Amino acid sequence: MSKLLLITEDFFPLKGGVARYYSALADELNDVTVFTCVNGEDKKNVIRKSWYWSAWPHWLPLLWLVPYLKFKTKARFLGAGQILPIGTALLLMRLAFGWRYIVFLHGLDIALTQTNKKQSWLARIILKYATLVVVNSEFTKSLAIKAGADKPHLLVVYPCSNLKPALSNDVQVLRQRYNLVNKLVLLSVSRLVKRKGIDDVLKVLPQLQREFSNLIYVVVGDGPEKNNLEEQAKSLNCNVIFTSEVDDNELSAWYDICDIFVLAPKNETVDVEGFGIVYLEARRAGKPIIASRVGGVPEAVGVGGVLVNNGELLFKMRQLLDDESQRLLLGKNGQEGIDNFNWKKQALRLKNFLDKF
């Protein structure tokens, strides 16, 4: 018997934050079965099968696949990993059979529904009939309330990181490979898309590297903007290392090596930053953070960093690069309370709810 049948379009082996979120929840909650259309290796309590077909609506097979799996797993709750279109299917089942469902929201998903009158209306109905709405931050919670969610039926379950501490050998190898001994290292870890603001860091980097001759900028990640960012760095004659995606061991080593973690997403009205696991990873490594005051970023940064508004990036970066004692203090402050962001504690919030039924 499963207490929850979670239906999602995002799951392992996809590498995005939402896929990692559901994969970690499934690992922590033994009484959850995941139904996903993402291909991958067989795994206990994970059912992989495409639910799309050529006719409209493309998700229509959910209307017979989900009931079949609900009875097979004896699930007490259905879970919509995406409010649209999965939430629509679960809403119809609630109206037809009275089956309870949970909706999970991450920020961008609910923000997108508010850009279209029909989707906004549908999202409001889906949220109204949901027994519980799980959000990834207080910021996303505020978006859900504006979209029509009932405040008493909202639960914050923060994303967490399973990244392990760096191995000294991995750190040494990277320092030697990239000639980083006695360097000041700025680090960004991100999917390389426009809203992440990597281009804004590159714009101020030439000035900073004139003032701090040993400064080097490392960008870890991949994405559609990678070529543009590499061309921008080349045209500005910046000292930048682009690593593409790396495994967890190397990622941990980069956090250990860096002196400052910087990621200042742009203030978008729709493509919002719901939280940010990378800030937690930097905090756990004891590194000071420079981030923007947008979305759920301040919740992730906590007291471990400096939040910037438009036009403040150069000043704040210069200030922190020039003050080692402040860097150490912010890094130490950021480590306080970081243990609350672990999957066992966060998953327990949802488990406590499911155990009531």
For each residue, the residues with C-beta under 8 A, 3 or more apart:
1: 31 73 74 75 76
2: 5 31 32 33 45 73 74 75 76
3: 29 31 32 75 76 77 354 355 357
4: 29 31 32 33 75 76 77 78 79 102 354
5: 2 32 33 35 66 69 70 73 75 77 78 79
6: 22 25 26 32 33 34 35 79 81 104
7: 35 36 62 66 78 79 80 81 86 89 90
8: 11 18 22 34 35 36 79 81 82 86 104
9: 36 37 38 81 82 86
10: 14 16 18 19 22 36 38 81 82
11: 8 14 19 22 23 34 36 38 40 46 81
12: 19 20 23 38 40 43
13: 19 38 40 41
14: 10 11 19 38
15: 19 20 245
16: 10 19 20 191
17: 20 21 106 159 275 277
18: 8 10 21 22 81 106
19: 10 11 12 13 14 15 16 22 23 38
20: 12 15 16 17 23 24 159 277
21: 17 18 24 25 106 136 159
22: 6 8 10 11 18 19 25 26 34 81 104
23: 11 12 19 20 26 27
24: 20 21 27 28 159 160 162 343 347
25: 6 21 22 28 29 32 157 343 347 350
26: 6 22 23 29 32 34 45 46
27: 23 24 343
28: 24 25 343 344 347 351
29: 3 4 25 26 32 347 350 351 354
30: 45
31: 1 2 3 4 354
32: 2 3 4 5 6 25 26 29 45 79
33: 2 4 5 6 45 46 47 69 73 75
34: 6 8 11 22 26 45 46 47
35: 5 6 7 8 47 49 65 66 69
36: 7 8 9 10 11 46 47 48 81
37: 9 48 49 50 51 52
38: 9 10 11 12 13 14 19 48
39: 48
40: 11 12 13 43 46 48
41: 13
42: 46 48
43: 12 40 46
44:
45: 2 26 30 32 33 34
46: 11 26 33 34 36 40 42 43
47: 33 34 35 36 69
48: 36 37 38 39 40 42
49: 35 37 65
50: 37
51: 37 59 61 62 65
52: 37 58 59 61
53: 58 60 61
54: 58
55: 58 60
56: 60
57: 60 85
58: 52 53 54 55 85
59: 51 52 62 85 86 88 89
60: 53 55 56 57 63
61: 51 52 53 64 65
62: 7 51 59 65 66 85 86 89
63: 60 66 67 89 92 93
64: 61 67 68
65: 35 49 51 61 62 68 69
66: 5 7 35 62 63 69 70 78 89 90 93
67: 63 64 70 71 93 97
68: 64 65 71 72
69: 5 33 35 47 65 66 72 73 75
70: 5 66 67 73 74 75 78 99
71: 67 68 74
72: 68 69
73: 1 2 5 33 69 70
74: 1 2 70 71
75: 1 2 3 4 5 33 69 70 78
76: 1 2 3 4 100 354 357
77: 3 4 5 100 101 102 131 354 357
78: 4 5 7 66 70 75 90 93 99 100 101 102
79: 4 5 6 7 8 32 101 102 103 104
80: 7 83 86 87 89 90 101 102 103 104 126
81: 6 7 8 9 10 11 18 22 36 86 104
82: 8 9 10 85 86 87 104 109
83: 80 86 87 103 105 109 110 113 123 126 127
84: 87 88 109 113 119 122 123 126
85: 57 58 59 62 82 88 89
86: 7 8 9 59 62 80 81 82 83 89 90
87: 80 82 83 84 90 91 101 103 123 126 130
88: 59 84 85 91 92 122 126
89: 7 59 62 63 66 80 85 86 92 93
90: 7 66 78 80 86 87 93 94 99 101 103 126
91: 87 88 94 95 101 125 126 129
92: 63 88 89 95 96
93: 63 66 67 78 89 90 96 97 99 101
94: 90 91 97 98 99 100 101 129
95: 91 92 129
96: 92 93
97: 67 93 94
98: 94
99: 70 78 90 93 94
100: 76 77 78 94 131 357
101: 77 78 79 80 87 90 91 93 94 129 130 131
102: 4 77 78 79 80 130 131 132 133 134
103: 79 80 83 87 90 126 127 130 132 133 134
104: 6 8 22 79 80 81 82 133 134 135
105: 83 109 110 133 134 135 136 140 143 144
106: 17 18 21 109 110 135 136 140 274 275
107: 110 111 136 137 139 140 143 272 273 274 275 295 296
108: 111 112 270 271 272 274
109: 82 83 84 105 106 112 113
110: 83 105 106 107 113 114 123 140 143 144 147
111: 107 108 114 115 143 269 270 271 272
112: 108 109 115 116 119 270
113: 83 84 109 110 116 119 120 122 123 147
114: 110 111 119 120 123 146 147 270
115: 111 112 119 120 270
116: 112 113 119 120
117: 120 121
118: 121 122
119: 84 112 113 114 115 116 122 123
120: 113 114 115 116 117 123 124 147
121: 117 118 124 125
122: 84 88 113 118 119 125 126
123: 83 84 87 110 113 114 119 120 126 127 147 148
124: 120 121 127 128 147 148
125: 91 121 122 128 129 148
126: 80 83 84 87 88 90 91 103 122 123 129 130
127: 83 103 123 124 130 133 144 147 148 149 150
128: 124 125 148 150
129: 91 94 95 101 125 126
130: 87 101 102 103 126 127 133 149 153
131: 77 100 101 102 153
132: 102 103 153 154 155 353
133: 102 103 104 105 127 130 144 149 150 153 154 155
134: 102 103 104 105 155 156 157 350
135: 104 105 106 138 140 141 144 154 155 156 157
136: 21 105 106 107 140 156 157 158 159 274 275 296
137: 107 140 141 156 158 274 275 295 296 299 300
138: 135 141 142 156 296 299
139: 107 142 143 272 274 275 295 296 299
140: 105 106 107 110 135 136 137 143 144 274 275 296
141: 135 137 138 144 145 154 156
142: 138 139 145 146
143: 105 107 110 111 139 140 146 147 272
144: 105 110 127 133 135 140 141 147 149 154
145: 141 142 148 149 151 154
146: 114 142 143
147: 110 113 114 120 123 124 127 143 144
148: 123 124 125 127 128 145
149: 127 130 133 144 145 153 154
150: 127 128 133 153 154
151: 145 154
152:
153: 130 131 132 133 149 150
154: 132 133 135 141 144 145 149 150 151
155: 132 133 134 135 349 350 353
156: 134 135 136 137 138 141 349
157: 25 134 135 136 346 347 349 350
158: 136 137 275 299 341 346
159: 17 20 21 24 136 275 277 280 341 346
160: 24 277 280 341 342 343 346
161: 277 280 281 284 341
162: 24 343
163: 248 251 252 255 281 284
164: 248 249 252
165: 252 256 285
166: 170 171 249 252 253 255 256 285
167: 170 171 249 252 253
168: 171 172
169: 172 173
170: 166 167 173 174 249 250 252 253
171: 166 167 168 174 175 253 256 257
172: 168 169 175 176
173: 169 170 176 177 253
174: 170 171 177 178 180 250 253 254 257
175: 171 172 178 179 180 181 257
176: 172 173 179 181
177: 173 174
178: 174 175 216 218 241
179: 175 176 183
180: 174 175 183 185 216 257
181: 175 176
182: 214
183: 179 180 214 215 216
184: 212 214 215 216 259 321
185: 180 215 216 217 218 257 258 259 260
186: 201 215 216 217 218 258 259 260 261 262 317
187: 217 218 220 254 255 257 258 260 261 262 282 287
188: 196 198 201 217 218 219 220 221 261 262 263
189: 220 221 251 254 255 261 263 278 281
190: 193 196 198 219 220 221 223 263 278
191: 16 196 221 222 223
192: 196 198 219 221 222 223 224 225 226 229
193: 190 196 223 224 225
194: 199 225 266
195: 265 266 268 271 273
196: 188 190 191 192 193 263 265 266
197: 200 201 263 264 265 266 292
198: 188 190 192 201 202 219 225 229
199: 194 202 203 225 228 229 232
200: 197 203 204 264 266 313
201: 186 188 197 198 204 205 217 262 264 313 317
202: 198 199 205 217 229 232 233 236 238 240
203: 199 200 236
204: 200 201 207 208 313 314 317
205: 201 202 208 209 215 217 233 236 238 239 240
206: 209 210 236 237 238
207: 204 210 211 314
208: 204 205 211 212 215 314 317 318 321
209: 205 206 212 213 215 238 239
210: 206 207 213
211: 207 208 318 321
212: 184 208 209 215 321 322
213: 209 210
214: 182 183 184
215: 183 184 185 186 205 208 209 212 239 321
216: 178 180 183 184 185 186 239 240 241
217: 185 186 187 188 201 202 205 238 239 240 241
218: 178 185 186 187 188 240 241 243 254 257 258
219: 188 190 192 198 229 240 241 242 243
220: 187 188 189 190 243 244 245 246 251 254
221: 188 189 190 191 192 243 244 245
222: 191 192 226 244 245
223: 190 191 192 193 226
224: 192 193
225: 192 193 194 198 199 228 229
226: 192 222 223 229 230 242 244
227: 230 231
228: 199 225 231 232
229: 192 198 199 202 219 225 226 232 233 242
230: 226 227 233 234 242
231: 227 228 234 235
232: 199 202 228 229 235 236
233: 202 205 229 230 236 238 240 242
234: 230 231 237 238
235: 231 232
236: 202 203 205 206 232 233
237: 206 234
238: 202 205 206 209 217 233 234
239: 205 209 215 216 217
240: 202 205 216 217 218 219 233
241: 178 216 217 218 219
242: 219 226 229 230 233
243: 218 219 220 221 246 250 254
244: 220 221 222 226
245: 15 220 221 222
246: 220 243 250 251 254
247: 250 251
248: 163 164 251 252
249: 164 166 167 170 252 253
250: 170 174 243 246 247 253 254
251: 163 189 220 246 247 248 254 255 281
252: 163 164 165 166 167 170 248 249 255 256 285
253: 166 167 170 171 173 174 249 250 256 257
254: 174 187 189 218 220 243 246 250 251 257 258
255: 163 166 187 189 251 252 258 261 281 282 284 285 287
256: 165 166 171 252 253 285
257: 171 174 175 180 185 187 218 253 254
258: 185 186 187 218 254 255 261 282 287
259: 184 185 186 287 288 321 327
260: 185 186 187 287 288 289 290 317 320 321 327
261: 186 187 188 189 255 258 278 279 282 287 288 289 290 305
262: 186 187 188 201 289 290 291 317
263: 188 189 190 196 197 276 278 279 289 290 291
264: 197 200 201 290 291 292 308 313
265: 195 196 197 268 273 276 291 292 294 295 297
266: 194 195 196 197 200 292 294
267: 292 294 310
268: 195 265 271 272 273 294
269: 111 272
270: 108 111 112 114 115
271: 108 111 195 268
272: 107 108 111 139 143 268 269 294 295
273: 107 195 265 268 276 294 295 296 297
274: 106 107 108 136 137 139 140 295 296
275: 17 106 107 136 137 139 140 158 159 295 296 297 299 300
276: 263 265 273 279 280 291 296 297 300 301
277: 17 20 159 160 161 280 281 300
278: 189 190 261 263 281 282
279: 261 263 276 282 283 289 291 297 300 301 304 305
280: 159 160 161 276 277 283 284 300 338 341
281: 161 163 189 251 255 277 278 284 285
282: 187 255 258 261 278 279 285 287 289 304 305 334
283: 279 280 286 287 289 301 302 304 334 335 338
284: 161 163 255 280 281 335 338
285: 165 166 252 255 256 281 282 331
286: 283 331 332 334 335
287: 187 255 258 259 260 261 282 283 331 334
288: 259 260 261 304 305 306 320 326 327 328 330 331 334
289: 260 261 262 263 279 282 283 301 304 305 306 330 334
290: 260 261 262 263 264 305 306 308 313 316 317 320
291: 262 263 264 265 276 279 297 298 300 301 305 306 307 308
292: 197 264 265 266 267 297 307 308 309
293: 297 298 307 308 309
294: 265 266 267 268 272 273 297
295: 107 137 139 265 272 273 274 275
296: 107 136 137 138 139 140 273 274 275 276 299 300
297: 265 273 275 276 279 291 292 293 294 300 301 307
298: 291 293 301 302 307
299: 137 138 139 158 275 296 302
300: 137 275 276 277 279 280 291 296 297
301: 276 279 283 289 291 297 298 304 305 307 334
302: 283 298 299 305 333 334 337
303: 330 333 334 336
304: 279 282 283 288 289 301 330 331 333 334 335
305: 261 279 282 288 289 290 291 301 302 330 334
306: 288 289 290 291 316 320 330
307: 291 292 293 297 298 301
308: 264 290 291 292 293 312 313 316
309: 292 293 312
310: 267
311:
312: 308 309 315 316
313: 200 201 204 264 290 308 316 317
314: 204 207 208 317 318
315: 312 318 319
316: 290 306 308 312 313 319 320
317: 186 201 204 208 260 262 290 313 314 320 321
318: 208 211 314 315 321 322
319: 315 316 322 323 326
320: 260 288 290 306 316 317 323 326 327 330
321: 184 208 211 212 215 259 260 317 318
322: 212 318 319
323: 319 320 326 327
324: 327 328
325: 328 329
326: 288 319 320 323 329 330
327: 259 260 288 320 323 324 330 331
328: 288 324 325 331 332
329: 325 326 332 333
330: 288 289 303 304 305 306 320 326 327 333 334
331: 285 286 287 288 304 327 328 334 335
332: 286 328 329 335 336
333: 302 303 304 329 330 336
334: 282 283 286 287 288 289 301 302 303 304 305 330 331 338
335: 283 284 286 304 331 332 338
336: 303 332 333
337: 302 340
338: 280 283 284 334 335 341
339: 342 345
340: 337 345
341: 158 159 160 161 280 338 345 346
342: 160 339 345 346
343: 24 25 27 28 160 162 346 347
344: 28 347 348
345: 339 340 341 342 348 349
346: 157 158 159 160 341 342 343 349 350
347: 24 25 28 29 157 343 344 350 351
348: 344 345 351 352
349: 155 156 157 345 346 352 353
350: 25 29 134 155 157 346 347 353 354
351: 28 29 347 348 354 355
352: 348 349 355 356
353: 132 155 349 350 356
354: 3 4 29 31 76 77 350 351 357
355: 3 351 352
356: 352 353
357: 3 76 77 100 354
